[in-house]
Amino acid sequence: MVKEYTLVVDTMACVGCHACEVACKQEHNLPVGPNWITVHQDAPWDIEDKPQTRYIVTHCLHCRRPRCLEACPEDAITKRDDGVVLIDAKACTGCMMCVEACPFGVIQFDAEKGIAHKCTLCVERLDTGRQPACVAACLSHCIYADDATEIAQKIGKSRIWLWYKDKV
């Protein structure tokens, strides 16, 4: 059985350093503006009667049943056997149907180039046995790119939200 990759962030361990954002932008030479992974500060949570800052990290989940793939009329979006969902820039016509279909709002549109783009899970790195740039750069070691079941075994289901794998 082939491993089916996904990207999971243990938000309880994230310290909001933005190293993942910087590493991704450097790895993919992204200009100012688009981020394929984004760290947002959440409202403080009361944990053990103390306010603590938490962070929400948005990124492509490389869904089991990608709505973006189903929505694309040009077949510009594919899913590899290992679960990585990719957009072919040459086949994309810029209709933005994938942007509208993504339930997580992580597909971005480059108006200058007229194409959609998103996280590639650093397929070039995965194909050579390395971790995606965001995982390698994470100072808190809270980003995981692996099979969802293996991630759950590493950090425990209570620490991550795996519900999306069955709903998306």
C-alpha positions as CSV (number, residue, x, y, z in Angstrom):
1,M,0.0,0.0,0.0
2,V,1.3,3.4,-1.0
3,K,1.7,6.1,1.7
4,E,-0.8,8.9,1.3
5,Y,0.7,12.1,2.4
6,T,-1.1,14.9,4.2
7,L,0.2,18.0,6.0
8,V,-0.8,18.3,9.7
9,V,0.1,21.0,12.2
10,D,-0.1,20.4,15.9
11,T,-1.5,23.8,16.8
12,M,-1.0,23.2,20.5
13,A,2.7,23.2,19.9
14,C,3.0,26.1,17.4
15,V,4.7,29.2,18.8
16,G,3.8,31.4,15.8
17,C,7.4,32.0,14.7
18,H,6.5,32.0,11.0
19,A,9.6,29.9,10.0
20,C,7.3,27.7,7.9
21,E,6.1,30.7,5.9
22,V,9.6,31.9,5.3
23,A,10.9,28.5,4.3
24,C,8.1,27.9,1.9
25,K,8.5,31.3,0.2
26,Q,12.3,30.7,-0.2
27,E,11.8,27.1,-1.4
28,H,9.3,28.1,-4.1
29,N,10.6,31.6,-4.8
30,L,7.2,33.1,-4.0
31,P,6.9,36.9,-4.4
32,V,5.5,39.2,-1.8
33,G,1.8,38.5,-1.2
34,P,1.1,34.8,-1.7
35,N,1.8,32.3,1.1
36,W,1.2,28.6,0.6
37,I,1.3,28.2,4.4
38,T,0.1,31.0,6.7
39,V,0.3,31.5,10.5
40,H,-2.5,33.5,12.1
41,Q,-2.7,34.5,15.7
42,D,-5.8,33.3,17.4
43,A,-7.6,34.9,20.3
44,P,-6.1,33.9,23.7
45,W,-7.3,30.7,25.2
46,D,-7.7,30.2,28.9
47,I,-5.7,27.1,29.7
48,E,-5.4,26.2,33.4
49,D,-6.8,29.6,34.2
50,K,-4.1,31.4,32.3
51,P,-4.5,33.2,28.9
52,Q,-2.2,31.6,26.3
53,T,-1.8,32.7,22.7
54,R,-2.6,30.1,20.1
55,Y,-1.9,30.1,16.4
56,I,-3.9,28.8,13.5
57,V,-1.9,27.6,10.5
58,T,-3.7,27.4,7.1
59,H,-2.3,25.3,4.3
60,C,-3.4,22.8,1.7
61,L,-4.4,19.6,3.3
62,H,-4.0,17.4,0.2
63,C,-7.4,16.1,0.8
64,R,-8.5,12.5,0.3
65,R,-11.3,13.6,-2.0
66,P,-10.2,17.0,-3.3
67,R,-13.1,19.3,-4.2
68,C,-10.7,21.5,-6.2
69,L,-9.8,18.5,-8.4
70,E,-13.5,17.8,-9.0
71,A,-14.3,21.4,-9.8
72,C,-11.5,21.9,-12.4
73,P,-13.0,21.8,-15.9
74,E,-9.6,21.6,-17.5
75,D,-8.2,18.6,-15.5
76,A,-5.4,20.9,-14.5
77,I,-5.5,19.5,-10.9
78,T,-4.2,16.0,-10.3
79,K,-3.7,13.8,-7.3
80,R,-0.6,11.6,-7.2
81,D,-0.7,8.1,-5.9
82,D,1.0,9.3,-2.8
83,G,-1.9,11.8,-2.1
84,V,-0.1,15.0,-3.2
85,V,-2.6,17.3,-5.0
86,L,-1.0,19.5,-7.7
87,I,-2.0,22.2,-10.1
88,D,-0.5,22.1,-13.6
89,A,0.2,25.8,-14.4
90,K,0.3,25.0,-18.1
91,A,-3.2,23.5,-18.1
92,C,-4.8,26.0,-15.8
93,T,-7.0,28.5,-17.7
94,G,-7.6,30.8,-14.6
95,C,-11.4,30.0,-14.3
96,M,-11.0,30.1,-10.5
97,M,-13.5,27.2,-10.0
98,C,-10.9,25.4,-7.8
99,V,-10.5,28.6,-5.6
100,E,-14.2,28.6,-5.0
101,A,-14.4,24.9,-4.4
102,C,-11.7,24.7,-1.8
103,P,-13.4,24.4,1.6
104,F,-10.3,25.7,3.4
105,G,-9.6,28.8,1.1
106,V,-6.0,27.9,0.5
107,I,-5.9,28.0,-3.3
108,Q,-4.7,31.3,-4.4
109,F,-5.1,33.1,-7.8
110,D,-2.2,34.9,-9.5
111,A,-4.0,37.6,-11.5
112,E,-0.8,38.6,-13.2
113,K,-0.2,35.1,-14.6
114,G,-3.9,34.2,-14.7
115,I,-3.4,30.9,-12.9
116,A,-4.3,29.2,-9.6
117,H,-1.5,28.0,-7.3
118,K,-1.1,26.3,-3.9
119,C,1.1,24.2,-1.7
120,T,2.8,21.4,-3.6
121,L,4.0,19.7,-0.4
122,C,7.5,20.2,-1.9
123,V,7.1,17.2,-4.1
124,E,10.7,17.6,-5.4
125,R,11.9,17.2,-1.8
126,L,9.5,14.3,-1.0
127,D,10.7,12.5,-4.2
128,T,14.3,12.6,-2.9
129,G,13.4,11.4,0.6
130,R,13.4,14.9,2.3
131,Q,10.7,16.6,4.3
132,P,8.9,19.6,2.9
133,A,10.6,22.9,3.6
134,C,8.0,24.0,6.2
135,V,8.5,20.8,8.1
136,A,12.3,21.0,8.0
137,A,12.3,24.7,9.2
138,C,9.7,24.4,12.0
139,L,11.4,25.4,15.2
140,S,8.7,23.8,17.3
141,H,8.7,20.5,15.3
142,C,4.9,20.7,15.1
143,I,4.4,20.3,11.4
144,Y,4.1,16.8,10.0
145,A,4.1,15.6,6.4
146,D,3.3,11.9,6.4
147,D,0.4,9.4,6.3
148,A,-2.5,10.7,8.5
149,T,-2.5,7.4,10.4
150,E,1.2,7.6,11.1
151,I,0.9,11.2,12.3
152,A,-1.9,10.3,14.6
153,Q,0.3,7.5,16.1
154,K,3.2,9.9,16.6
155,I,1.3,12.7,18.3
156,G,-2.0,11.3,19.2
157,K,-5.4,11.9,17.8
158,S,-6.4,14.3,20.6
159,R,-3.7,16.7,19.4
160,I,-4.7,17.0,15.8
161,W,-7.9,17.3,13.8
162,L,-8.1,14.3,11.5
163,W,-11.8,14.8,10.8
164,Y,-11.1,16.5,7.5
165,K,-9.7,13.4,6.0
166,D,-13.1,11.7,6.0
167,K,-15.2,14.9,5.3
168,V,-13.2,16.4,2.5
